[in-house]
Amino acid sequence: MAFPRKEKEVSDFVAARTIDEKISFVRNDHEVHGTIYKILENSVIVQISAKDAELIGAASNMTVVSHKNYSIS
């Protein structure tokens, strides 16, 4: 038996986000600027520079950021 998926309301802030939008966030005491690559339910996947990735200890130039933890640049 499958349970029906509950539809969650999307906040106005999340609904207004678009691919390729510039955002900024703080991680490991460094302010990082990046571009939204993909929008998920609770977060975004962000493309950042290789230099920023090295500064924050990310394994690649893509990182996941919660909707609660970024602002629009």
MODELLER restraints for C-alpha pairs under 7 A, 6 or more apart:
rsr = mdl.restraints
at = mdl.atoms
rsr.add(forms.Gaussian(group=physical.xy_distance, feature=features.Distance(at['CA:19:A'], at['CA:36:A']), mean=5.25, stdev=0.5))
rsr.add(forms.Gaussian(group=physical.xy_distance, feature=features.Distance(at['CA:19:A'], at['CA:37:A']), mean=5.67, stdev=0.5))
rsr.add(forms.Gaussian(group=physical.xy_distance, feature=features.Distance(at['CA:19:A'], at['CA:38:A']), mean=6.24, stdev=0.5))
rsr.add(forms.Gaussian(group=physical.xy_distance, feature=features.Distance(at['CA:20:A'], at['CA:35:A']), mean=5.24, stdev=0.5))
rsr.add(forms.Gaussian(group=physical.xy_distance, feature=features.Distance(at['CA:20:A'], at['CA:36:A']), mean=5.02, stdev=0.5))
rsr.add(forms.Gaussian(group=physical.xy_distance, feature=features.Distance(at['CA:20:A'], at['CA:37:A']), mean=6.19, stdev=0.5))
rsr.add(forms.Gaussian(group=physical.xy_distance, feature=features.Distance(at['CA:21:A'], at['CA:35:A']), mean=5.48, stdev=0.5))
rsr.add(forms.Gaussian(group=physical.xy_distance, feature=features.Distance(at['CA:21:A'], at['CA:36:A']), mean=5.42, stdev=0.5))
rsr.add(forms.Gaussian(group=physical.xy_distance, feature=features.Distance(at['CA:22:A'], at['CA:34:A']), mean=5.75, stdev=0.5))
rsr.add(forms.Gaussian(group=physical.xy_distance, feature=features.Distance(at['CA:22:A'], at['CA:35:A']), mean=4.60, stdev=0.5))
rsr.add(forms.Gaussian(group=physical.xy_distance, feature=features.Distance(at['CA:22:A'], at['CA:36:A']), mean=6.52, stdev=0.5))
rsr.add(forms.Gaussian(group=physical.xy_distance, feature=features.Distance(at['CA:22:A'], at['CA:72:A']), mean=6.26, stdev=0.5))
rsr.add(forms.Gaussian(group=physical.xy_distance, feature=features.Distance(at['CA:22:A'], at['CA:73:A']), mean=5.50, stdev=0.5))
rsr.add(forms.Gaussian(group=physical.xy_distance, feature=features.Distance(at['CA:23:A'], at['CA:33:A']), mean=5.82, stdev=0.5))
rsr.add(forms.Gaussian(group=physical.xy_distance, feature=features.Distance(at['CA:23:A'], at['CA:34:A']), mean=5.54, stdev=0.5))
rsr.add(forms.Gaussian(group=physical.xy_distance, feature=features.Distance(at['CA:23:A'], at['CA:35:A']), mean=6.08, stdev=0.5))
rsr.add(forms.Gaussian(group=physical.xy_distance, feature=features.Distance(at['CA:23:A'], at['CA:70:A']), mean=6.53, stdev=0.5))
rsr.add(forms.Gaussian(group=physical.xy_distance, feature=features.Distance(at['CA:23:A'], at['CA:71:A']), mean=5.63, stdev=0.5))
rsr.add(forms.Gaussian(group=physical.xy_distance, feature=features.Distance(at['CA:23:A'], at['CA:72:A']), mean=4.42, stdev=0.5))
rsr.add(forms.Gaussian(group=physical.xy_distance, feature=features.Distance(at['CA:23:A'], at['CA:73:A']), mean=4.77, stdev=0.5))
rsr.add(forms.Gaussian(group=physical.xy_distance, feature=features.Distance(at['CA:24:A'], at['CA:31:A']), mean=6.85, stdev=0.5))
rsr.add(forms.Gaussian(group=physical.xy_distance, feature=features.Distance(at['CA:24:A'], at['CA:32:A']), mean=5.47, stdev=0.5))
rsr.add(forms.Gaussian(group=physical.xy_distance, feature=features.Distance(at['CA:24:A'], at['CA:33:A']), mean=4.33, stdev=0.5))
rsr.add(forms.Gaussian(group=physical.xy_distance, feature=features.Distance(at['CA:24:A'], at['CA:34:A']), mean=6.22, stdev=0.5))
rsr.add(forms.Gaussian(group=physical.xy_distance, feature=features.Distance(at['CA:24:A'], at['CA:70:A']), mean=5.62, stdev=0.5))
rsr.add(forms.Gaussian(group=physical.xy_distance, feature=features.Distance(at['CA:24:A'], at['CA:71:A']), mean=5.50, stdev=0.5))
rsr.add(forms.Gaussian(group=physical.xy_distance, feature=features.Distance(at['CA:24:A'], at['CA:72:A']), mean=6.29, stdev=0.5))
rsr.add(forms.Gaussian(group=physical.xy_distance, feature=features.Distance(at['CA:24:A'], at['CA:73:A']), mean=5.87, stdev=0.5))
rsr.add(forms.Gaussian(group=physical.xy_distance, feature=features.Distance(at['CA:25:A'], at['CA:31:A']), mean=5.74, stdev=0.5))
rsr.add(forms.Gaussian(group=physical.xy_distance, feature=features.Distance(at['CA:25:A'], at['CA:32:A']), mean=5.38, stdev=0.5))
rsr.add(forms.Gaussian(group=physical.xy_distance, feature=features.Distance(at['CA:25:A'], at['CA:33:A']), mean=6.66, stdev=0.5))
rsr.add(forms.Gaussian(group=physical.xy_distance, feature=features.Distance(at['CA:25:A'], at['CA:69:A']), mean=6.26, stdev=0.5))
rsr.add(forms.Gaussian(group=physical.xy_distance, feature=features.Distance(at['CA:25:A'], at['CA:70:A']), mean=4.56, stdev=0.5))
rsr.add(forms.Gaussian(group=physical.xy_distance, feature=features.Distance(at['CA:25:A'], at['CA:71:A']), mean=6.47, stdev=0.5))
rsr.add(forms.Gaussian(group=physical.xy_distance, feature=features.Distance(at['CA:26:A'], at['CA:32:A']), mean=5.91, stdev=0.5))
rsr.add(forms.Gaussian(group=physical.xy_distance, feature=features.Distance(at['CA:27:A'], at['CA:56:A']), mean=6.35, stdev=0.5))
rsr.add(forms.Gaussian(group=physical.xy_distance, feature=features.Distance(at['CA:28:A'], at['CA:56:A']), mean=5.87, stdev=0.5))
rsr.add(forms.Gaussian(group=physical.xy_distance, feature=features.Distance(at['CA:32:A'], at['CA:52:A']), mean=6.37, stdev=0.5))
rsr.add(forms.Gaussian(group=physical.xy_distance, feature=features.Distance(at['CA:33:A'], at['CA:48:A']), mean=6.57, stdev=0.5))
rsr.add(forms.Gaussian(group=physical.xy_distance, feature=features.Distance(at['CA:34:A'], at['CA:46:A']), mean=5.93, stdev=0.5))
rsr.add(forms.Gaussian(group=physical.xy_distance, feature=features.Distance(at['CA:34:A'], at['CA:47:A']), mean=5.46, stdev=0.5))
rsr.add(forms.Gaussian(group=physical.xy_distance, feature=features.Distance(at['CA:34:A'], at['CA:48:A']), mean=4.57, stdev=0.5))
rsr.add(forms.Gaussian(group=physical.xy_distance, feature=features.Distance(at['CA:35:A'], at['CA:46:A']), mean=5.42, stdev=0.5))
rsr.add(forms.Gaussian(group=physical.xy_distance, feature=features.Distance(at['CA:35:A'], at['CA:47:A']), mean=5.26, stdev=0.5))
rsr.add(forms.Gaussian(group=physical.xy_distance, feature=features.Distance(at['CA:35:A'], at['CA:48:A']), mean=6.73, stdev=0.5))
rsr.add(forms.Gaussian(group=physical.xy_distance, feature=features.Distance(at['CA:36:A'], at['CA:44:A']), mean=6.48, stdev=0.5))
rsr.add(forms.Gaussian(group=physical.xy_distance, feature=features.Distance(at['CA:36:A'], at['CA:45:A']), mean=6.05, stdev=0.5))
rsr.add(forms.Gaussian(group=physical.xy_distance, feature=features.Distance(at['CA:36:A'], at['CA:46:A']), mean=4.58, stdev=0.5))
rsr.add(forms.Gaussian(group=physical.xy_distance, feature=features.Distance(at['CA:36:A'], at['CA:47:A']), mean=6.40, stdev=0.5))
rsr.add(forms.Gaussian(group=physical.xy_distance, feature=features.Distance(at['CA:37:A'], at['CA:45:A']), mean=5.44, stdev=0.5))
rsr.add(forms.Gaussian(group=physical.xy_distance, feature=features.Distance(at['CA:37:A'], at['CA:46:A']), mean=5.24, stdev=0.5))
rsr.add(forms.Gaussian(group=physical.xy_distance, feature=features.Distance(at['CA:37:A'], at['CA:47:A']), mean=6.08, stdev=0.5))
rsr.add(forms.Gaussian(group=physical.xy_distance, feature=features.Distance(at['CA:38:A'], at['CA:44:A']), mean=5.71, stdev=0.5))
rsr.add(forms.Gaussian(group=physical.xy_distance, feature=features.Distance(at['CA:38:A'], at['CA:45:A']), mean=5.08, stdev=0.5))
rsr.add(forms.Gaussian(group=physical.xy_distance, feature=features.Distance(at['CA:39:A'], at['CA:45:A']), mean=6.48, stdev=0.5))
rsr.add(forms.Gaussian(group=physical.xy_distance, feature=features.Distance(at['CA:42:A'], at['CA:66:A']), mean=6.02, stdev=0.5))
rsr.add(forms.Gaussian(group=physical.xy_distance, feature=features.Distance(at['CA:42:A'], at['CA:67:A']), mean=6.06, stdev=0.5))
rsr.add(forms.Gaussian(group=physical.xy_distance, feature=features.Distance(at['CA:43:A'], at['CA:64:A']), mean=6.61, stdev=0.5))
rsr.add(forms.Gaussian(group=physical.xy_distance, feature=features.Distance(at['CA:43:A'], at['CA:65:A']), mean=5.43, stdev=0.5))
rsr.add(forms.Gaussian(group=physical.xy_distance, feature=features.Distance(at['CA:43:A'], at['CA:66:A']), mean=4.03, stdev=0.5))
rsr.add(forms.Gaussian(group=physical.xy_distance, feature=features.Distance(at['CA:43:A'], at['CA:67:A']), mean=4.88, stdev=0.5))
rsr.add(forms.Gaussian(group=physical.xy_distance, feature=features.Distance(at['CA:44:A'], at['CA:64:A']), mean=5.75, stdev=0.5))
rsr.add(forms.Gaussian(group=physical.xy_distance, feature=features.Distance(at['CA:44:A'], at['CA:65:A']), mean=5.45, stdev=0.5))
rsr.add(forms.Gaussian(group=physical.xy_distance, feature=features.Distance(at['CA:44:A'], at['CA:66:A']), mean=6.38, stdev=0.5))
rsr.add(forms.Gaussian(group=physical.xy_distance, feature=features.Distance(at['CA:44:A'], at['CA:67:A']), mean=6.79, stdev=0.5))
rsr.add(forms.Gaussian(group=physical.xy_distance, feature=features.Distance(at['CA:45:A'], at['CA:62:A']), mean=6.61, stdev=0.5))
rsr.add(forms.Gaussian(group=physical.xy_distance, feature=features.Distance(at['CA:45:A'], at['CA:63:A']), mean=5.63, stdev=0.5))
rsr.add(forms.Gaussian(group=physical.xy_distance, feature=features.Distance(at['CA:45:A'], at['CA:64:A']), mean=4.55, stdev=0.5))
rsr.add(forms.Gaussian(group=physical.xy_distance, feature=features.Distance(at['CA:45:A'], at['CA:65:A']), mean=6.39, stdev=0.5))
rsr.add(forms.Gaussian(group=physical.xy_distance, feature=features.Distance(at['CA:46:A'], at['CA:62:A']), mean=5.52, stdev=0.5))
rsr.add(forms.Gaussian(group=physical.xy_distance, feature=features.Distance(at['CA:46:A'], at['CA:63:A']), mean=5.35, stdev=0.5))
rsr.add(forms.Gaussian(group=physical.xy_distance, feature=features.Distance(at['CA:46:A'], at['CA:64:A']), mean=6.14, stdev=0.5))
rsr.add(forms.Gaussian(group=physical.xy_distance, feature=features.Distance(at['CA:47:A'], at['CA:61:A']), mean=5.69, stdev=0.5))
rsr.add(forms.Gaussian(group=physical.xy_distance, feature=features.Distance(at['CA:47:A'], at['CA:62:A']), mean=4.58, stdev=0.5))
rsr.add(forms.Gaussian(group=physical.xy_distance, feature=features.Distance(at['CA:47:A'], at['CA:63:A']), mean=6.65, stdev=0.5))
rsr.add(forms.Gaussian(group=physical.xy_distance, feature=features.Distance(at['CA:48:A'], at['CA:61:A']), mean=5.11, stdev=0.5))
rsr.add(forms.Gaussian(group=physical.xy_distance, feature=features.Distance(at['CA:48:A'], at['CA:62:A']), mean=6.10, stdev=0.5))
rsr.add(forms.Gaussian(group=physical.xy_distance, feature=features.Distance(at['CA:49:A'], at['CA:61:A']), mean=5.93, stdev=0.5))
rsr.add(forms.Gaussian(group=physical.xy_distance, feature=features.Distance(at['CA:50:A'], at['CA:61:A']), mean=5.51, stdev=0.5))
rsr.add(forms.Gaussian(group=physical.xy_distance, feature=features.Distance(at['CA:53:A'], at['CA:60:A']), mean=6.32, stdev=0.5))
rsr.add(forms.Gaussian(group=physical.xy_distance, feature=features.Distance(at['CA:53:A'], at['CA:61:A']), mean=5.49, stdev=0.5))
